Amino acid sequence: MKGRSNWVYVLLMIWIGAFHILPFYLLFTTSFKPMEDMSSKWALPDTWNLDNFKNAWEQANMGSAFINNLVITAVSVVLVVVLGALASYPLARYRTRLNKWVYNLFVSAMIVPPLTILVPLYKMVADLGGMNTYWAVILLHVTFQLPLAIFLFTGFIQTIPRELEEAAMVDGASRLGLFFRIIFPLLKPITATVMILTGISIWNDYQFSVFFLQSTESQTLTVALSTFFSQYISNVGWVAAGSLLSALPPIVLFLFLQKYFIRGLASGAVKG
């Protein structure tokens, strides 16, 4: 009976793995097929054609889009990590009624879909002159990513022994100095988790980019690739090739930080 149960789990894992791998297989094969290739989408290409990558890069202006993505994602992630960690420290260490209320407010904000307030956001950004600017989109990303960061950082900081801080205070360390010299270096696992979750979310963002970055010079990768779809034509091969290129930076980020990711995610959700 136990052996049969193990086989069920193995088959279930194979099915789940195949369910996640198949879209990447289709993306990979489609990106190498020329537009005139009418073979089955499941079949490998007869000839491995790199024209889709060249056309996607040139026609979507992906060089500029890559730079826009890098600037917006890097600045947003740094701000989310620093502000999230700083805000979480007092929430984790001083469990007053006010701090509990503030923490619950941040956690509650996680369930608010950005699309529900997109119209007033659009009007506010337009009135402030933030259309097609980095600062407006970065501010929006930081605002909507901070609740998750605060939730994870707060839970992780609560697992750190208070004795470390008490010893530093005896040596005359200030609260701010204590945080950056003692606490922040211990947040490496959860910091990696926050960087991966927020970084991938911001890198792949479409809803803010398509509304607030409408000029060709300020477009991000998702918006640039969406121009290949129109009412009369769909360049699926170009989109597949562009999507494959745009997926490389998040994959590299995850490979570098994966050893901290699960540990940080599990620890960050222990308390709250």
Secondary structure, DSSP 8 states (H G I E B T S, - for coil): -HHHHHHHHHHHHHHHHHHHHHHHHHHHHHHTS-TT--S-TTS--SS---HHHHHHHHHTTHHHHHHHHHHHHHHHHHHHHHHHHHHHHHHHH---HHHHHHHHHHHHHTTS-GGGGHHHHHHHHHHTT-TT-HHHHHHHHHHHHHHHHHHHHHHHHTTS-THHHHHHHHTT--HHHHIIIIIHHHTHHHHHHHHHHHHHHHHT--HHHHHH--SGGG--HHHHHHTTB-SS-B-HHHHHHHHHHHTHHHHHHHHHHHHHHHHHHHHHTS--
